[in-house]
Amino acid sequence: MSAADAKVPRPPRAAAMPFIMLTVLIDMVSIGLIIPVLAPLVGTFTGDQGDHAFWYGVITFAFGFASFWGSPILGALSDQHGRRPVLLLGFFGLALSFIVTGLATALWMLVAVRLVSGAMQANAAVAQAYVADISAPEERAKRFGMLGAMFGMGFVLGPVLGGLLGAIDLHLPFFVAGGLAVLNAIYGVFVLPESLPPEKRRPADWKRANPLTSLRQLRDLHGIGALVTVIALAGLAQFILHTTWVLYTTFKFGWGPKENGWSLFAIGVMSVLVQGGLIRVALKRSTPQRIAVIGLLSSTVCYALWGAATEAWMVYAIIGMNVFGFMTQAAIQTLVSNAADDSAQGRSLGAVASLNSAMQVFAPVIGAGLLGLVSDLPRGDWRIGAPLYLCSALTLAAFVLAVRHFRRHPAFVSSSAPHAV
């Protein structure tokens, strides 16, 4: 190699799916690690199950509230400055929040640190915008499914590892999660390429970065309409499930971190199988709209069955039944992404994240409140499933609205049909 050749700078790495998939995998493993142990950690600061449910609701409310305000801001910043620096900010913020949580000695510390964690948890929306940047419209359904598979893989590895570590020491998973977040930040600094070229960036409009303004943007997207309400109802049901799962199984079956870790492992395996492979088969034979409708119906049934389960093994059987339910989120994300232009992917998917974050604000208040009302019932009582029965009702309403919307917009259904993948 000549001296002249040696001075020629190497071109930057081209953004591609493997880069962001690895980033999301590490991120979700670190987040998944703390899921089986956060509720038990809160319980070490409370006296009875009623207080346990109340304070866990407060702490998860703080997370959702911060995420609601943070998502559109980080989405707008990623449209202006690129996806990479915003992702790095999130990784460092999460690392700090995990470590401080592990060191917490009072409930107020847990509330404060979950506010920080929520503000930094908009990485999911930025990762989705990254995928939209590098994907043609007809590829997005498949690639959102691949991204969903990484989320699922994170929930395969994270919760079961967190459950096993939590059985040793409740604080240990938080320190391991902090270490993984630091590792992800290092990977981002040295390896992760930028996906949004300078010519496609746009100045941040801080008035539009207001989460309420951001939500209006969804309403204005062509062909979306009532799907905003569908996203809201389905998201509220999903977050009530997430908020109450560990406490519900603890109150209903007496599970600890290890048992909850294995149940979340089963959910992660199903997510990987469905979003990493089965959704591609479904997209060859159907449209995102039909998949979303079938998924909502499947989730309606399974929420009710989870609530009524009387034996622990039933929980696993119902997870296996809910195949189409695991496809719903990727299908709806595809519809929103295809309705937005290339320069607004970050804001549009950030708006979806804001809507989900708004539901994440209400979910712990509703879910933990319902669990608090039934916390004195004997173990195994069917009424302890009250939050999950509500999830079923919410998803049923979303199903009805989705069917009506797609019947009224047949042209949009046809134009949004994916190519074979």
C-alpha positions as MATLAB code, in Angstrom:
seq = 'MSAADAKVPRPPRAAAMPFIMLTVLIDMVSIGLIIPVLAPLVGTFTGDQGDHAFWYGVITFAFGFASFWGSPILGALSDQHGRRPVLLLGFFGLALSFIVTGLATALWMLVAVRLVSGAMQANAAVAQAYVADISAPEERAKRFGMLGAMFGMGFVLGPVLGGLLGAIDLHLPFFVAGGLAVLNAIYGVFVLPESLPPEKRRPADWKRANPLTSLRQLRDLHGIGALVTVIALAGLAQFILHTTWVLYTTFKFGWGPKENGWSLFAIGVMSVLVQGGLIRVALKRSTPQRIAVIGLLSSTVCYALWGAATEAWMVYAIIGMNVFGFMTQAAIQTLVSNAADDSAQGRSLGAVASLNSAMQVFAPVIGAGLLGLVSDLPRGDWRIGAPLYLCSALTLAAFVLAVRHFRRHPAFVSSSAPHAV';
ca = [
       0.000    0.000    0.000;
       1.424    3.377   -1.006;
       1.637    6.407    1.317;
      -1.004    8.152   -0.803;
      -3.367    5.208   -0.405;
      -2.731    5.145    3.334;
      -3.927    8.740    3.654;
      -7.257    8.070    1.967;
      -9.895    7.987    4.733;
     -12.034    4.909    4.963;
     -15.700    5.446    4.125;
     -18.028    5.235    7.123;
     -19.853    1.993    7.732;
     -23.173    1.749    5.958;
     -26.109    1.423    8.323;
     -27.643   -2.042    8.161;
     -30.016   -4.269   10.123;
     -27.324   -6.333   11.933;
     -25.969   -3.220   13.657;
     -29.285   -2.056   15.098;
     -30.435   -5.603   15.869;
     -27.402   -6.196   18.088;
     -27.936   -2.817   19.752;
     -31.572   -3.590   20.520;
     -30.725   -7.095   21.736;
     -28.202   -5.843   24.316;
     -30.551   -3.028   25.331;
     -33.497   -5.369   25.878;
     -31.441   -7.962   27.760;
     -30.398   -5.246   30.205;
     -33.993   -4.031   30.593;
     -35.327   -7.588   30.855;
     -32.914   -8.377   33.677;
     -34.735   -6.108   36.127;
     -38.339   -7.087   35.341;
     -38.606  -10.099   37.696;
     -36.920   -8.262   40.573;
     -38.215   -4.661   40.524;
     -41.556   -5.541   42.152;
     -39.920   -7.710   44.861;
     -37.394   -4.908   45.483;
     -40.256   -2.469   46.049;
     -41.771   -5.012   48.435;
     -38.683   -4.825   50.674;
     -39.675   -1.238   51.508;
     -43.385   -1.955   52.204;
     -45.344   -3.731   54.935;
     -48.263   -5.564   53.278;
     -49.560   -6.511   49.813;
     -51.830   -3.474   49.581;
     -48.913   -1.077   50.168;
     -46.778   -3.183   47.868;
     -49.251   -2.770   44.995;
     -49.654    0.976   45.706;
     -45.950    1.844   45.722;
     -45.178   -0.373   42.764;
     -47.918    1.535   40.923;
     -46.333    4.867   41.922;
     -42.887    3.798   40.740;
     -44.107    2.450   37.395;
     -46.266    5.577   36.981;
     -43.123    7.707   37.355;
     -41.433    5.686   34.609;
     -44.375    6.048   32.223;
     -44.818    9.767   32.947;
     -41.179   10.522   32.108;
     -41.282    8.347   29.004;
     -44.405   10.154   27.787;
     -42.636   13.525   27.821;
     -39.269   12.176   26.681;
     -40.247   10.142   23.617;
     -41.238   12.985   21.229;
     -38.281   15.096   22.342;
     -35.773   12.328   21.626;
     -37.601   11.505   18.387;
     -37.309   15.131   17.231;
     -33.647   15.252   18.255;
     -32.979   12.109   16.230;
     -34.592   13.703   13.159;
     -32.287   16.730   13.560;
     -28.989   15.238   14.741;
     -29.275   11.615   13.626;
     -30.235    8.396   15.368;
     -26.792    7.418   16.696;
     -26.161   10.232   19.241;
     -29.669    9.904   20.668;
     -29.256    6.144   21.083;
     -25.932    6.728   22.879;
     -27.570    9.220   25.235;
     -30.170    6.601   26.108;
     -27.599    3.878   26.772;
     -25.591    6.011   29.197;
     -28.747    7.211   30.941;
     -30.038    3.669   31.386;
     -26.698    2.485   32.756;
     -26.775    5.201   35.408;
     -30.395    4.486   36.332;
     -29.835    0.721   36.724;
     -26.831    1.173   38.992;
     -28.538    3.775   41.184;
     -31.619    1.522   41.484;
     -29.414   -1.281   42.774;
     -27.985    1.099   45.386;
     -31.357    2.575   46.442;
     -32.101    2.590   50.160;
     -35.542    4.282   50.145;
     -38.715    4.402   48.086;
     -38.160    8.030   47.071;
     -34.875    7.000   45.449;
     -36.677    4.356   43.400;
     -39.256    6.917   42.254;
     -36.546    9.415   41.270;
     -34.439    6.918   39.350;
     -37.435    5.536   37.457;
     -38.145    9.085   36.275;
     -34.658    9.133   34.735;
     -35.106    5.642   33.273;
     -38.424    6.592   31.688;
     -36.968    9.681   30.042;
     -34.214    7.561   28.501;
     -36.491    4.704   27.427;
     -37.414    6.332   24.099;
     -34.618    4.275   22.535;
     -37.242    1.870   21.194;
     -38.822    4.584   19.022;
     -35.415    5.767   17.799;
     -34.461    2.176   16.922;
     -37.688    1.828   14.932;
     -36.881    5.072   13.087;
     -33.406    3.645   12.363;
     -35.016    0.613   10.737;
     -37.387    2.842    8.735;
     -34.377    4.884    7.505;
     -32.696    1.863    5.964;
     -35.779    0.024    4.667;
     -37.975    0.445    1.615;
     -41.705    0.674    2.450;
     -42.356   -2.864    1.257;
     -39.562   -4.193    3.518;
     -40.651   -2.494    6.718;
     -43.156   -5.088    7.922;
     -40.548   -7.841    7.681;
     -37.852   -5.715    9.312;
     -40.083   -4.472   12.101;
     -40.763   -8.147   12.710;
     -36.998   -8.782   12.869;
     -36.642   -5.900   15.306;
     -39.512   -7.339   17.333;
     -37.652  -10.647   17.370;
     -34.681   -8.890   18.985;
     -37.007   -7.418   21.584;
     -38.298  -10.929   22.158;
     -34.799  -12.402   22.322;
     -33.953   -9.810   24.961;
     -36.928  -11.085   26.929;
     -35.761  -14.655   26.430;
     -32.374  -13.994   27.976;
     -32.954  -11.027   30.305;
     -35.815  -12.053   32.615;
     -34.694  -15.628   33.178;
     -31.169  -14.412   33.964;
     -32.639  -11.691   36.161;
     -34.795  -14.253   37.959;
     -31.850  -16.554   38.608;
     -29.621  -13.692   39.780;
     -32.471  -12.232   41.831;
     -32.864  -15.522   43.658;
     -29.273  -14.971   44.842;
     -29.595  -11.247   45.617;
     -32.366   -8.828   44.576;
     -29.823   -6.091   43.849;
     -27.504   -8.157   41.644;
     -29.565   -7.968   38.384;
     -29.511   -4.149   38.502;
     -25.714   -4.038   38.555;
     -25.480   -6.597   35.728;
     -28.015   -4.576   33.716;
     -25.974   -1.409   34.280;
     -22.862   -3.187   33.019;
     -24.662   -4.329   29.853;
     -25.922   -0.795   29.203;
     -22.346    0.488   29.466;
     -21.259   -2.244   27.036;
     -23.976   -1.146   24.608;
     -22.808    2.467   24.849;
     -19.232    1.400   24.050;
     -20.502   -0.615   21.087;
     -22.443    2.425   19.907;
     -19.453    4.741   20.161;
     -17.056    2.521   18.220;
     -19.223    0.369   15.934;
     -22.819    1.580   15.381;
     -23.099    3.665   12.156;
     -25.522    6.532   11.553;
     -28.645    5.716    9.511;
     -30.020    9.180    8.732;
     -27.986   11.089    6.111;
     -27.560   14.866    6.615;
     -29.724   15.743    3.612;
     -32.735   14.018    5.205;
     -32.428   15.698    8.606;
     -34.730   18.485    9.688;
     -34.523   21.096   12.462;
     -36.300   20.163   15.668;
     -39.578   21.990   16.116;
     -39.934   22.170   19.894;
     -43.594   23.109   19.722;
     -44.254   19.911   17.801;
     -42.050   17.953   20.214;
     -44.679   18.540   22.874;
     -46.150   15.034   23.359;
     -49.712   16.282   22.944;
     -48.789   17.962   19.640;
     -46.922   14.819   18.666;
     -50.087   12.783   19.169;
     -51.986   15.073   16.778;
     -49.476   14.186   14.073;
     -50.696   10.588   14.152;
     -54.240   11.768   13.558;
     -53.087   13.690   10.466;
     -51.347   10.735    8.802;
     -53.222    9.523    5.725;
     -55.286    6.405    6.325;
     -54.583    6.177   10.071;
     -57.723    7.794   11.529;
     -59.350    5.587   14.174;
     -56.201    3.451   14.415;
     -54.940    6.053   16.896;
     -57.642    4.849   19.300;
     -56.835    1.222   18.465;
     -53.166    1.809   19.311;
     -54.172    3.524   22.548;
     -56.545    0.778   23.733;
     -54.236   -2.088   22.775;
     -51.278   -0.272   24.320;
     -53.158    0.371   27.563;
     -54.059   -3.319   27.805;
     -50.479   -4.377   27.104;
     -49.027   -2.028   29.702;
     -51.562   -3.057   32.343;
     -50.383   -6.619   31.702;
     -46.725   -5.579   31.959;
     -47.346   -3.531   35.085;
     -49.250   -6.227   36.940;
     -47.719   -9.483   35.654;
     -45.156  -10.031   38.418;
     -47.474   -8.878   41.212;
     -50.409  -10.819   39.740;
     -48.499  -14.102   39.596;
     -47.091  -13.442   43.073;
     -50.542  -12.842   44.563;
     -52.266  -15.594   42.514;
     -49.680  -18.394   42.545;
     -47.067  -17.311   45.098;
     -44.328  -17.008   42.460;
     -40.930  -15.462   43.218;
     -38.263  -13.926   40.917;
     -37.186  -17.312   39.532;
     -40.716  -18.430   38.545;
     -41.510  -15.042   37.048;
     -38.234  -15.088   35.148;
     -39.146  -18.420   33.551;
     -42.641  -17.226   32.602;
     -41.161  -14.149   30.913;
     -38.646  -16.450   29.231;
     -41.583  -18.336   27.685;
     -43.097  -15.066   26.439;
     -39.756  -14.093   24.916;
     -39.400  -17.440   23.131;
     -42.840  -17.031   21.584;
     -42.029  -13.482   20.518;
     -38.836  -14.617   18.787;
     -40.543  -17.530   17.026;
     -43.449  -15.389   15.834;
     -41.756  -12.117   14.944;
     -38.555  -13.724   13.733;
     -40.209  -16.216   11.399;
     -43.944  -16.867   11.527;
     -44.868  -13.248   10.760;
     -43.034  -13.522    7.424;
     -45.197  -16.487    6.496;
     -48.303  -14.571    7.558;
     -47.306  -11.513    5.499;
     -46.972  -13.662    2.377;
     -50.599  -14.688    2.704;
     -52.230  -11.636    4.233;
     -51.925   -7.881    4.906;
     -50.775   -6.006    8.024;
     -54.398   -4.919    8.536;
     -55.767   -8.460    8.709;
     -52.899   -9.593   10.909;
     -53.592   -6.703   13.305;
     -57.294   -7.614   13.509;
     -56.652  -11.315   14.133;
     -53.972  -10.431   16.682;
     -56.334   -8.184   18.616;
     -58.974  -10.928   18.746;
     -56.398  -13.474   19.907;
     -55.183  -11.141   22.660;
     -58.760  -10.505   23.812;
     -59.287  -14.203   24.453;
     -55.879  -14.815   26.032;
     -56.076  -11.899   28.492;
     -59.344  -13.320   29.840;
     -57.866  -16.818   30.073;
     -54.786  -15.564   31.948;
     -57.014  -13.819   34.447;
     -59.089  -16.959   35.006;
     -56.122  -19.381   35.221;
     -56.224  -21.502   38.362;
     -52.964  -23.430   37.887;
     -49.493  -22.174   37.006;
     -49.165  -24.506   33.982;
     -52.160  -22.803   32.372;
     -50.172  -19.577   32.082;
     -47.686  -21.315   29.760;
     -50.425  -22.969   27.691;
     -52.089  -19.594   27.065;
     -48.757  -18.022   26.053;
     -48.475  -20.718   23.381;
     -52.009  -20.015   22.140;
     -51.444  -16.300   21.544;
     -49.476  -16.627   18.288;
     -51.224  -13.825   16.380;
     -51.230  -11.573   19.425;
     -47.445  -11.360   19.132;
     -47.793  -10.064   15.547;
     -50.091   -7.142   16.324;
     -47.520   -4.512   17.265;
     -45.321   -5.043   14.195;
     -48.375   -4.895   11.917;
     -49.601   -1.587   13.365;
     -46.097   -0.064   13.319;
     -45.914   -0.903    9.620;
     -49.168    0.937    8.901;
     -47.971    4.075   10.700;
     -44.487    3.999    9.168;
     -45.823    3.598    5.611;
     -48.200    6.528    6.152;
     -45.324    8.910    7.034;
     -42.777   10.457    4.652;
     -39.061    9.660    4.935;
     -38.146   12.914    6.705;
     -40.642   12.375    9.519;
     -40.081    8.742   10.505;
     -38.508    9.724   13.816;
     -41.353   12.055   14.771;
     -44.067    9.673   13.554;
     -42.737    6.626   15.346;
     -41.874    8.891   18.266;
     -45.539    9.896   18.285;
     -46.533    6.216   18.483;
     -44.091    5.850   21.362;
     -45.663    8.919   22.993;
     -49.110    7.401   22.656;
     -47.885    4.166   24.167;
     -46.127    6.155   26.888;
     -49.375    7.968   27.664;
     -50.971    4.576   28.163;
     -47.966    3.602   30.258;
     -48.783    6.548   32.533;
     -52.353    5.348   33.122;
     -51.623    1.609   33.198;
     -49.967    1.371   36.651;
     -52.619    3.578   38.221;
     -55.362    1.308   36.857;
     -53.595   -2.047   37.092;
     -51.956   -1.621   40.493;
     -55.149   -0.008   41.785;
     -57.201   -3.042   40.778;
     -54.630   -5.402   42.292;
     -54.707   -3.388   45.487;
     -58.468   -3.950   45.717;
     -58.081   -7.740   45.438;
     -54.771   -8.107   47.307;
     -56.487   -9.523   50.430;
     -58.206  -12.370   48.535;
     -56.878  -15.902   49.118;
     -54.248  -17.248   46.732;
     -55.806  -18.779   43.620;
     -59.040  -16.736   43.750;
     -60.276  -15.981   40.197;
     -60.997  -12.348   41.134;
     -57.274  -11.623   41.474;
     -57.328  -11.619   37.648;
     -59.343   -8.353   37.616;
     -56.617   -6.341   35.774;
     -56.427   -8.973   33.041;
     -60.195   -9.041   32.568;
     -59.998   -5.299   31.977;
     -57.196   -5.903   29.426;
     -59.507   -8.292   27.593;
     -62.297   -5.697   27.457;
     -59.929   -2.987   26.179;
     -58.546   -5.224   23.437;
     -62.049   -6.275   22.398;
     -62.944   -2.589   21.934;
     -59.771   -2.106   19.872;
     -60.707   -5.109   17.721;
     -64.172   -3.687   16.978;
     -62.748   -0.264   16.071;
     -60.076   -1.789   13.821;
     -62.598   -3.882   11.889;
     -64.845   -0.846   11.364;
     -61.887    1.311   10.279;
     -60.607   -1.131    7.662;
     -64.105   -1.647    6.264;
     -64.415    2.115    5.792;
     -60.975    2.438    4.171;
     -60.684   -0.474    1.706;
     -58.426    1.541   -0.611;
     -55.919    2.023    2.198;
     -55.996   -1.697    2.940;
     -55.253   -2.495   -0.676;
     -52.495    0.103   -1.084;
     -50.770   -0.990    2.113;
     -50.588   -4.670    1.231;
     -46.997   -5.870    1.531;
     -44.949   -7.426   -1.218;
     -43.971  -11.039   -0.804;
     -41.001  -11.339    1.492;
];
